[in-house]
Amino acid sequence: MKLLIRILVTSILVMILSYLIKGVVVDKLTTALTVAIVLGLLNFFVKPILVIFTLPVTIFTLGLFLLVINALMIMACDHFVNGFEVSSFWTALLFSILLSLSQSIVFKLTGEGK
């Protein structure tokens, strides 16, 4: 049940951020649900591999390279999901930062993060 709530919250946040950020386009709510699911799968399966391979760069940049990895996950999601478009890498970086911050705030307020 918690997983379904997290997916719904993430999809709503994706829709809100698509209205706020000029370079992000989400066609409809079902596309946002698909984005939330694909992004969760990418973060679960692909992101740990990228983090391990880029560990020296991540240590050298004091963890800031993880923001680049998050942006790459957004761009990969753009590639896999029809109806979800991100115009550039910098837009994906901004989108990933705002999505992470808004998810943290919402889950902290609702007590879902425990």
Rosetta blueprint (number, residue, H / E / L):
1 M L
2 K H
3 L H
4 L H
5 I H
6 R H
7 I H
8 L H
9 V H
10 T H
11 S H
12 I H
13 L H
14 V H
15 M H
16 I H
17 L H
18 S H
19 Y H
20 L H
21 I L
22 K L
23 G L
24 V E
25 V E
26 V E
27 D L
28 K L
29 L H
30 T H
31 T H
32 A H
33 L H
34 T H
35 V H
36 A H
37 I H
38 V H
39 L H
40 G H
41 L H
42 L H
43 N H
44 F H
45 F H
46 V L
47 K H
48 P H
49 I H
50 L H
51 V H
52 I H
53 F H
54 T L
55 L H
56 P H
57 V H
58 T H
59 I H
60 F H
61 T L
62 L L
63 G L
64 L L
65 F H
66 L H
67 L H
68 V H
69 I H
70 N H
71 A H
72 L H
73 M H
74 I H
75 M H
76 A H
77 C H
78 D H
79 H H
80 F H
81 V L
82 N L
83 G L
84 F E
85 E E
86 V E
87 S L
88 S L
89 F H
90 W H
91 T H
92 A H
93 L H
94 L H
95 F H
96 S H
97 I H
98 L H
99 L H
100 S H
101 L H
102 S H
103 Q H
104 S H
105 I H
106 V H
107 F H
108 K H
109 L H
110 T H
111 G L
112 E L
113 G L
114 K L
